[in-house]
């Protein structure tokens, strides 16, 4: 697909510097970290993503979700990739249900180990793959600083901090603030839902179990979220009848296959599919940001989305002599 809203290298570098991403505040990450040690690293990741998307285009939004779920749990350290025989790793948490894209990272890692053994981290592969996924869905192309090291722990309960599809705006703002992100990042990263789908499991409570005032007590859950327009609620119920938790539906009604600002228009019009997306319209601060992007000059949304992706990809990174490792295989800690 053609890439729109491109952020050129020089401009992206200025954005990174202005955010303090390349420096002590967020670790010693830098664009082109592997230019000498593994010159083909980024192209190798891009090729792996292209190959996977050629077979299954839905892997692209899955790669975005993979990075989000990695970074929000104790930082961007590839801990979400660890597989445990005892089912007690991050990926085993119910909030990581349906997580995909690990096989794409594994494929890129295997190729990179042939090219440059022990050089490229799994955490960097996740970040680069997410960058490529954005571009391949028609979003902005942008530089991603690299130099992350892989983490040494992965615990199921740590993933409890991940935002939930039913979260209120206050909970979402708290979660993002705890990760060092602000309201603008919240709006922009939520807008990643412009591509991808969700299961009826994450919609059913809005449709059939919403707590209604006067419904027989504070804990009564008997109805449909009244903030959903009646026609849209009927549409969702037709797609997700009672008892159906597996059918998938687009998160961005009418524009799920392409990266654009349509998701923000849907949120503002009451046509958000999941509650956490709809929540952006319930706060003056986040609603104002949504409105600002819908009225902004062309390219503003894409540019700022790229900045938010870089900020998220810099959460809690391990770099240099800070510790961590470069895993031999992304799904397991090194044994030596």
C-alpha positions as CSV (number, residue, x, y, z in Angstrom):
1,X,0.0,0.0,0.0
2,X,1.1,3.6,-0.5
3,X,2.3,5.4,2.5
4,X,0.7,8.7,3.4
5,X,1.7,11.4,5.8
6,X,5.4,10.5,5.7
7,X,7.7,12.0,8.3
8,X,11.1,12.5,6.6
9,X,14.2,11.4,8.3
10,X,15.5,14.8,9.3
11,X,12.1,15.9,10.6
12,X,11.7,12.7,12.5
13,X,15.1,13.2,14.1
14,X,14.1,16.7,15.2
15,X,10.9,15.3,16.7
16,X,12.9,12.6,18.6
17,X,15.3,15.2,20.0
18,X,12.5,17.5,21.0
19,X,10.9,14.7,22.9
20,X,14.1,13.7,24.7
21,X,13.9,10.2,23.3
22,X,17.5,10.1,22.2
23,X,19.1,10.7,25.6
24,X,19.2,9.8,29.2
25,X,15.5,10.6,29.9
26,X,14.3,7.6,27.9
27,X,17.4,5.6,27.5
28,X,20.2,5.7,25.0
29,X,18.2,4.9,21.9
30,X,19.3,6.2,18.5
31,X,18.1,6.1,14.9
32,X,20.3,3.8,12.9
33,X,21.7,2.0,16.0
34,X,22.6,-1.1,13.9
35,X,24.0,0.8,10.9
36,X,27.5,-0.6,11.6
37,X,26.9,-3.8,13.6
38,X,24.1,-5.1,11.4
39,X,23.4,-2.8,8.4
40,X,20.6,-4.9,7.0
41,X,18.7,-5.2,10.3
42,X,15.8,-2.9,9.5
43,X,15.3,-4.1,6.0
44,X,15.3,-7.7,7.2
45,X,12.4,-6.9,9.7
46,X,10.5,-5.0,6.9
47,X,10.8,-8.0,4.6
48,X,9.5,-10.3,7.3
49,X,6.5,-8.1,7.9
50,X,5.8,-7.8,4.2
51,X,6.0,-11.6,3.8
52,X,3.5,-12.1,6.7
53,X,1.1,-9.4,5.5
54,X,1.1,-10.9,2.0
55,X,-0.3,-14.1,3.5
56,X,-2.5,-12.4,6.1
57,X,-3.1,-8.6,6.0
58,X,-4.7,-8.8,9.5
59,X,-1.3,-9.4,11.0
60,X,-0.5,-5.7,10.5
61,X,-2.9,-4.3,13.3
62,X,-1.8,-7.3,15.4
63,X,1.8,-6.1,15.3
64,X,0.7,-2.7,16.6
65,X,-1.2,-4.4,19.4
66,X,1.9,-6.5,20.2
67,X,4.1,-3.5,20.7
68,X,1.5,-1.8,22.9
69,X,1.1,-4.8,25.1
70,X,4.9,-5.2,25.4
71,X,5.6,-1.6,26.2
72,X,2.8,-1.0,28.8
73,X,4.0,-3.8,31.0
74,X,7.3,-2.7,32.6
75,X,8.6,-1.2,29.4
76,X,9.5,-2.2,25.9
77,X,11.7,-5.3,26.6
78,X,10.1,-8.1,24.6
79,X,8.9,-9.8,27.9
80,X,5.6,-10.4,26.1
81,X,7.3,-12.9,23.8
82,X,8.4,-15.3,26.5
83,X,6.6,-18.6,26.6
84,X,6.3,-20.5,29.8
85,X,5.7,-24.2,30.2
86,X,3.9,-23.4,33.5
87,X,1.7,-20.7,31.8
88,X,2.8,-17.9,34.1
89,X,4.4,-15.5,31.7
90,X,3.0,-12.1,30.6
91,X,1.5,-13.6,27.5
92,X,-0.6,-16.0,29.6
93,X,-2.5,-13.1,31.2
94,X,-6.1,-12.9,30.1
95,X,-5.5,-9.3,28.9
96,X,-3.2,-10.8,26.3
97,X,-5.9,-13.0,24.9
98,X,-5.6,-13.3,21.2
99,X,-2.3,-11.6,21.0
100,X,-0.6,-12.3,17.6
101,X,2.5,-11.4,15.6
102,X,5.0,-13.3,17.7
103,X,5.7,-15.6,14.7
104,X,6.6,-12.6,12.6
105,X,9.1,-11.4,15.2
106,X,10.5,-15.0,15.5
107,X,10.9,-15.2,11.7
108,X,12.8,-11.9,11.6
109,X,14.9,-12.9,14.5
110,X,15.9,-16.2,12.9
111,X,17.1,-14.4,9.8
112,X,18.9,-11.8,11.8
113,X,20.7,-14.5,13.8
114,X,22.0,-15.8,10.5
115,X,23.2,-12.4,9.4
116,X,24.4,-10.9,12.7
117,X,24.4,-13.4,15.6
118,X,23.7,-11.9,19.0
119,X,23.3,-8.3,17.8
120,X,19.6,-7.4,17.2
121,X,17.3,-7.5,20.2
122,X,13.8,-8.9,20.1
123,X,12.5,-5.7,21.7
124,X,13.8,-3.7,18.7
125,X,12.3,-6.1,16.2
126,X,8.9,-5.5,17.9
127,X,9.3,-1.7,17.5
128,X,10.5,-1.9,13.9
129,X,7.7,-4.4,13.0
130,X,5.1,-2.0,14.4
131,X,6.6,0.9,12.5
132,X,6.4,-1.1,9.3
133,X,2.8,-2.2,10.1
134,X,1.7,1.5,10.3
135,X,3.3,2.3,6.9
136,X,1.9,-0.8,5.2
137,X,-1.7,0.1,6.2
138,X,-1.3,3.6,4.7
139,X,-0.1,5.4,7.7
140,X,3.0,7.6,8.1
141,X,6.5,6.3,7.6
142,X,8.9,7.4,10.4
143,X,12.2,6.6,11.9
144,X,12.3,4.4,15.0
145,X,15.3,4.8,17.4
146,X,16.8,1.4,18.3
147,X,19.2,0.1,20.9
148,X,16.8,-1.7,23.3
149,X,17.9,-4.8,25.1
150,X,15.7,-7.7,26.0
151,X,14.3,-8.1,29.5
152,X,15.1,-10.9,32.0
153,X,11.7,-11.4,33.5
154,X,8.1,-12.1,32.3
155,X,5.4,-12.5,34.9
156,X,1.7,-13.2,34.3
157,X,0.4,-10.7,37.0
158,X,2.6,-7.8,35.7
159,X,0.2,-7.7,32.7
160,X,-2.7,-6.8,34.9
161,X,-1.8,-3.1,34.3
162,X,-2.8,-3.3,30.7
163,X,-5.8,-1.1,29.8
164,X,-9.0,-2.9,29.2
165,X,-11.7,-2.5,26.5
166,X,-14.2,-1.5,29.2
167,X,-12.0,1.1,30.9
168,X,-13.4,4.5,31.8
169,X,-11.6,7.7,30.7
170,X,-10.3,8.3,34.3
171,X,-8.7,4.8,34.3
172,X,-7.3,5.2,30.9
173,X,-5.7,8.5,31.7
174,X,-4.2,7.1,34.9
175,X,-2.8,4.1,33.0
176,X,-1.2,6.3,30.4
177,X,0.2,8.7,33.0
178,X,1.8,5.8,34.8
179,X,3.6,4.9,31.6
180,X,4.8,8.5,31.2
181,X,2.3,9.3,28.4
182,X,-0.2,12.1,28.3
183,X,-3.7,12.8,27.0
184,X,-2.5,13.5,23.5
185,X,-0.7,10.1,23.5
186,X,-3.9,8.5,24.7
187,X,-5.9,9.9,21.9
188,X,-3.4,9.2,19.2
189,X,-2.6,5.6,20.3
190,X,-6.3,4.9,20.7
191,X,-6.6,6.0,17.0
192,X,-4.4,3.0,16.1
193,X,-7.8,1.3,16.2
194,X,-8.3,2.8,12.7
195,X,-7.1,-0.6,11.5
196,X,-8.1,-4.0,12.9
197,X,-11.0,-5.8,14.5
198,X,-12.3,-6.9,17.8
199,X,-14.3,-9.9,19.1
200,X,-17.9,-9.6,20.2
201,X,-16.5,-10.7,23.6
202,X,-15.3,-7.1,24.1
203,X,-18.5,-5.5,23.0
204,X,-21.2,-7.7,24.6
205,X,-21.3,-5.9,27.9
206,X,-22.1,-2.6,26.2
207,X,-24.9,-4.3,24.4
208,X,-26.5,-6.6,26.9
209,X,-25.1,-6.0,30.4
210,X,-24.8,-2.3,30.9
211,X,-25.8,-1.0,34.3
212,X,-28.9,1.1,34.0
213,X,-30.2,3.5,36.7
214,X,-33.3,2.1,38.4
215,X,-32.6,-1.4,37.1
216,X,-32.9,-3.1,40.5
217,X,-29.8,-2.0,42.5
218,X,-26.4,-0.6,42.0
219,X,-25.0,-3.9,40.6
220,X,-27.9,-4.5,38.2
221,X,-26.7,-5.0,34.6
222,X,-29.8,-5.2,32.4
223,X,-29.5,-3.0,29.3
224,X,-27.6,-1.3,26.5
225,X,-25.1,1.5,26.9
226,X,-27.4,4.6,26.4
227,X,-24.5,6.5,24.8
228,X,-24.7,4.2,21.7
229,X,-27.1,5.7,19.0
230,X,-30.1,3.4,18.7
231,X,-29.4,2.5,15.0
232,X,-25.8,1.7,15.7
233,X,-26.7,-0.4,18.8
234,X,-29.1,-2.4,16.5
235,X,-26.3,-2.8,14.0
236,X,-23.9,-4.1,16.7
237,X,-26.5,-6.5,18.1
238,X,-27.1,-7.9,14.7
239,X,-23.4,-8.6,14.4
240,X,-23.0,-9.8,17.9
241,X,-26.2,-11.6,19.0
242,X,-26.4,-12.8,22.7
243,X,-24.0,-15.6,23.4
244,X,-21.7,-14.8,20.5
245,X,-18.3,-13.9,21.8
246,X,-16.1,-14.9,18.8
247,X,-17.4,-13.0,15.7
248,X,-15.1,-10.2,14.8
249,X,-16.1,-6.8,13.7
250,X,-14.1,-3.7,12.6
251,X,-13.1,-1.2,15.3
252,X,-13.3,1.6,12.8
253,X,-16.7,1.4,11.2
254,X,-16.5,1.9,7.4
255,X,-12.7,2.3,7.2
256,X,-11.1,-0.7,9.0
257,X,-8.6,-1.5,6.2
258,X,-6.8,1.8,6.0
259,X,-5.0,4.1,8.3
260,X,-6.8,7.4,8.6
261,X,-8.6,9.6,11.1
262,X,-12.0,8.0,10.5
263,X,-11.8,6.3,14.0
264,X,-11.8,9.8,15.6
265,X,-14.8,10.8,13.5
266,X,-16.6,7.7,14.6
267,X,-15.7,8.3,18.3
268,X,-17.0,11.9,18.1
269,X,-20.3,10.7,16.4
270,X,-20.9,8.0,19.1
271,X,-20.0,5.2,16.7
272,X,-17.1,3.8,18.7
273,X,-17.3,0.0,19.0
274,X,-15.6,-0.6,22.3
275,X,-16.2,1.3,25.5
276,X,-12.6,2.5,25.9
277,X,-12.7,4.2,22.5
278,X,-16.0,5.8,23.3
279,X,-14.5,7.1,26.5
280,X,-12.4,9.7,24.7
281,X,-15.6,11.6,24.0
282,X,-16.5,11.7,27.7
283,X,-13.7,14.0,28.9
284,X,-13.3,17.6,28.0
285,X,-9.6,17.2,27.6
286,X,-9.6,14.2,25.3
287,X,-12.7,15.3,23.4
288,X,-11.0,18.6,22.6
289,X,-8.0,16.8,21.3
290,X,-10.2,14.6,19.1
291,X,-11.9,17.8,17.7
292,X,-8.6,19.5,17.2
293,X,-7.3,16.6,15.0
294,X,-10.6,16.5,13.0
295,X,-10.2,20.2,12.2
296,X,-6.4,20.3,11.8
297,X,-4.4,20.8,8.6
298,X,-3.8,17.7,6.6
299,X,-0.9,15.6,7.9
300,X,-1.1,16.8,11.5
301,X,-2.7,13.6,12.8
302,X,-0.3,11.4,10.9
303,X,2.7,13.4,12.1
304,X,1.7,13.4,15.8
305,X,0.7,9.7,15.6
306,X,4.3,8.9,14.6
307,X,5.6,11.0,17.5
308,X,3.3,9.1,19.9
309,X,4.5,5.7,18.6
310,X,8.1,6.7,19.2
311,X,7.2,7.9,22.7
312,X,5.4,4.6,23.5
313,X,8.3,2.7,22.1
314,X,10.7,4.4,24.5
315,X,8.8,3.4,27.7
316,X,11.1,1.8,30.3
317,X,13.7,0.7,27.8
318,X,16.9,-1.2,28.8
319,X,19.9,0.1,27.0
320,X,23.7,0.0,27.0
321,X,25.1,-1.3,30.3
322,X,21.7,-1.1,32.1
323,X,21.3,-4.9,32.1
324,X,19.1,-7.2,30.0
325,X,20.4,-9.3,27.2
326,X,20.2,-9.9,23.5
327,X,18.1,-13.1,23.3
328,X,19.2,-16.0,21.0
329,X,15.5,-16.9,20.6
330,X,12.8,-14.4,21.3
331,X,10.5,-16.8,23.2
332,X,13.0,-17.9,25.8
333,X,15.6,-16.3,28.0
334,X,19.2,-17.1,27.3
335,X,20.6,-20.0,29.4
336,X,24.2,-18.7,29.7
